[in-house]
Amino acid sequence: MALPIVFNNTVFRAGQSAGATISNNNSTSFTVDSINQDYNVVANGSVSNLNDPVNININRFGAESNTTLYATNFDNPNFIVLANQPNGASGNSGYIILSNSPLTPGQVVNVSNTALGDYNVLCYGSGTRILTERGEVAVEDLRACDVAVTASGARRTITWIGHRVLDGGGKALHHDRQPVRVRAGAFGGLPTRDLFLSPGHPVLVGADADHEGGVLVPVMCLINGITIAREVVEAVTYWHVELDAHDILLAEGLPAESYIDGGDRAFFVEGSDHALRNPDFVPAGWDGRCRPVAVDGPQIEAERLRLDAVFTATLDRHGAWSDGELAL
């Protein structure tokens, strides 16, 4: 990943942040000491250079606190090492690791070099906010019986939530398993934050202003390599939310489909539990979708062109000269 590394309300769940010390005076190797097991960490900041600040918000048992950490030169695609003061921590301790996967005590984290910019910021589904009657809720904090607010404004009860962890065992996941990162604003004001989806997760394209009509398009069919692109990661957790009828959820404001059972429920951690609690359940199958699915054709090409235009307009705004500058 190129610089800057941007943290935009990026959530690191319990177990994904920890204090660390330099291992055996080897500046590219860190040992995990104390893991934050009972609270989440939310990071904000843009890192382009050594010592750039990252604001850390912690809410532990209702007590909120903020602190500032500083970028070091140490990262890899799955980890980034921050320090509790500029120019590195004092001595071998005072380092904090933010990780895209759970950490374990005594774990040794290695970085391949001292050039900042390898880390891939990832919510990997976890932390993605879904609109509900009680507001936007992180997907992993949703509960069965919560009521989701769909893209059309309809209310639908959440009946099941499933997740699956894919772990490369210290190596990058195979290309087909890598999440797709949809950058904030890629669809024109949406999503409101960077959104990570599995490659085959469909988003709603071509709907009207009320989100009626349109087609469901797997997000991998819209990859442009810039605002919508695969992320190289070592681990990812994919979440799925099922409603009382198939519909369109709002994930970070972007219309994306709810889970539909095409016979793959057993792949998820909660699959067997669902079968025990719902012995008479009959899956809808792929024909039960609320919209047709498209993977190519005129609608897809039109959407790709629209996304390119959105990106071009963004570049034009950032590169525009003010009247004062033009007068110089």
Residue pairs with C-beta under 8 A, 6 or more apart in sequence:
1 77
1 117
1 118
1 119
1 120
1 121
1 231
1 232
2 117
3 47
3 48
3 116
3 117
4 46
4 47
4 48
5 46
5 47
5 48
5 71
5 75
5 80
5 116
5 117
5 119
5 121
6 45
6 46
6 47
6 121
6 194
7 43
7 44
7 45
7 46
7 47
7 54
7 121
8 44
8 184
8 193
8 194
9 42
9 43
9 44
9 193
10 42
10 43
10 44
10 121
10 123
10 127
11 40
11 41
11 42
11 123
11 126
11 127
11 138
12 40
12 41
12 42
12 43
12 98
12 99
13 40
13 126
13 127
13 140
14 36
14 37
14 38
14 39
14 40
15 35
15 36
15 37
15 102
15 103
16 36
16 41
16 98
16 99
16 100
16 101
16 102
16 103
17 35
17 36
17 41
17 96
17 97
17 98
17 99
17 103
18 32
18 33
18 34
18 35
18 36
18 96
18 97
18 99
18 103
19 32
19 33
19 34
19 93
19 95
19 96
19 97
20 30
20 31
20 32
20 33
20 81
20 95
20 96
20 97
20 109
21 30
21 31
21 33
21 92
21 93
21 95
22 29
22 30
22 31
22 92
22 93
22 95
23 29
23 30
23 31
23 108
25 92
27 74
27 114
28 74
28 110
28 111
28 112
28 113
28 114
29 108
29 109
29 110
29 111
30 74
30 81
30 95
30 97
30 108
30 109
30 110
30 111
31 106
31 107
31 108
31 109
32 97
32 103
32 104
32 105
32 106
32 107
32 108
32 109
33 93
33 105
35 103
35 104
35 105
36 58
38 60
38 61
39 58
39 59
39 60
39 61
40 58
40 59
41 56
41 57
41 58
41 98
42 56
42 57
42 58
42 59
43 54
43 55
43 56
43 57
43 98
44 54
44 55
44 57
45 52
45 53
45 54
45 55
46 52
47 54
47 71
47 80
47 116
49 71
49 116
50 71
50 72
50 73
50 87
50 116
51 70
51 71
51 86
51 87
52 70
52 71
53 68
53 69
53 70
53 71
54 68
54 69
54 70
54 71
54 82
55 66
55 67
55 68
56 66
56 67
56 68
56 69
57 64
57 65
57 66
58 64
58 65
58 66
58 67
69 82
69 83
69 84
69 96
70 82
70 83
70 84
70 85
70 86
70 87
71 80
71 82
71 83
71 116
72 81
72 82
72 83
72 88
72 95
72 116
73 114
73 115
73 116
74 80
74 81
74 111
74 114
74 116
75 81
75 111
75 116
75 117
75 118
75 119
76 109
76 110
76 111
76 112
76 118
76 119
77 100
77 118
77 119
77 120
77 172
77 232
77 233
77 234
78 99
78 100
78 101
78 119
78 120
78 233
78 234
78 235
79 97
79 98
79 99
79 100
79 109
79 111
79 119
80 97
80 98
80 119
81 95
81 96
81 97
81 109
81 111
82 95
82 96
82 97
82 98
83 89
83 94
83 95
83 96
84 94
84 95
84 96
85 94
89 95
97 103
97 109
99 109
100 120
100 122
100 124
100 233
100 234
100 235
100 236
101 167
101 234
101 235
111 118
112 118
120 231
120 232
120 233
121 194
122 179
122 181
122 196
122 231
122 233
122 236
123 194
123 195
123 196
124 179
124 196
124 233
124 235
124 236
124 237
124 238
125 139
125 140
125 163
125 179
125 196
125 197
125 198
125 236
125 237
125 238
125 239
126 138
126 139
126 140
126 237
126 239
127 138
127 139
127 140
128 138
128 139
128 195
128 196
128 239
128 251
128 252
129 136
129 137
129 138
129 139
129 193
129 251
129 252
130 136
130 137
130 138
130 139
130 142
130 148
130 241
130 249
130 250
130 251
131 148
131 149
131 249
131 250
131 253
132 142
132 146
132 147
132 148
132 149
132 158
133 146
133 147
133 148
133 149
133 155
134 146
137 146
139 161
139 239
139 241
139 251
140 163
140 239
142 158
142 161
142 241
143 158
143 161
144 158
144 159
144 160
144 161
145 157
145 158
146 157
146 158
147 155
147 156
147 157
147 158
148 155
148 156
148 157
148 158
148 241
148 243
148 247
148 249
148 258
149 155
149 250
150 156
150 243
150 247
150 248
150 249
150 250
151 204
151 207
151 211
151 247
151 248
151 249
151 250
151 255
152 210
152 211
152 212
152 247
152 248
153 210
154 247
156 243
156 244
156 245
156 247
156 258
157 243
157 244
158 241
158 242
158 243
159 242
159 243
159 244
160 241
160 242
160 259
160 270
160 274
161 239
161 240
161 241
161 242
161 270
162 239
162 240
162 242
162 259
162 265
162 268
162 269
162 270
162 271
162 274
163 237
163 238
163 239
163 240
163 268
163 269
163 270
164 237
164 238
164 267
164 268
164 269
165 235
165 236
165 237
165 269
166 173
166 177
166 235
166 236
166 237
166 238
167 234
167 235
168 174
168 233
168 234
168 235
170 234
171 234
172 178
172 232
172 233
172 234
173 232
173 233
173 234
173 235
173 236
175 230
176 199
177 199
177 236
178 199
178 230
178 231
178 232
178 233
178 236
179 196
179 197
179 198
179 199
179 230
179 231
179 233
179 236
179 238
180 196
180 197
180 198
180 199
180 201
180 219
180 220
180 223
180 228
180 229
180 230
180 231
181 194
181 195
181 196
181 228
181 229
181 230
181 231
182 191
182 194
182 195
182 196
182 197
182 203
182 219
182 227
182 228
182 254
183 194
183 227
183 228
184 191
184 192
184 193
184 194
184 195
184 252
185 191
185 227
185 310
185 314
186 227
186 228
186 307
186 310
186 311
187 254
187 307
187 310
188 306
188 310
189 253
190 252
190 253
190 254
191 251
191 252
191 253
191 254
192 252
192 253
193 252
194 252
195 251
195 252
195 254
196 231
196 236
197 203
197 219
197 251
197 256
198 238
199 218
199 219
199 220
199 230
200 218
200 219
200 220
201 218
201 219
201 256
201 257
202 216
202 217
202 218
202 219
202 256
202 257
202 293
203 216
203 217
203 219
203 222
203 254
203 255
203 256
203 257
204 211
204 214
204 215
204 216
204 217
204 248
204 255
204 256
204 257
204 291
205 214
205 215
205 216
205 217
205 222
205 294
205 299
205 300
205 303
206 213
206 214
206 215
206 299
206 302
206 303
207 213
207 214
207 255
208 214
211 248
211 255
213 291
214 291
215 291
215 292
215 293
215 294
215 299
216 257
216 289
216 291
216 292
216 293
216 294
217 293
217 294
217 295
217 299
217 300
217 303
218 293
218 295
219 228
220 230
221 295
221 296
221 300
222 228
222 300
222 303
222 304
222 307
223 229
223 230
224 304
224 307
224 308
224 311
226 311
227 307
227 310
227 311
228 307
240 259
240 268
241 249
241 258
241 259
242 258
242 259
242 260
242 261
243 249
243 258
243 259
245 290
246 257
246 258
246 260
246 284
246 288
246 289
246 290
247 257
247 258
247 290
248 255
248 256
248 257
248 258
248 290
248 291
249 255
249 256
249 257
249 258
250 256
257 289
257 290
257 291
260 284
260 285
260 286
260 288
260 289
261 283
261 284
261 285
262 283
262 285
262 286
263 283
263 285
265 271
265 274
265 275
265 283
266 272
274 281
275 281
286 293
294 300
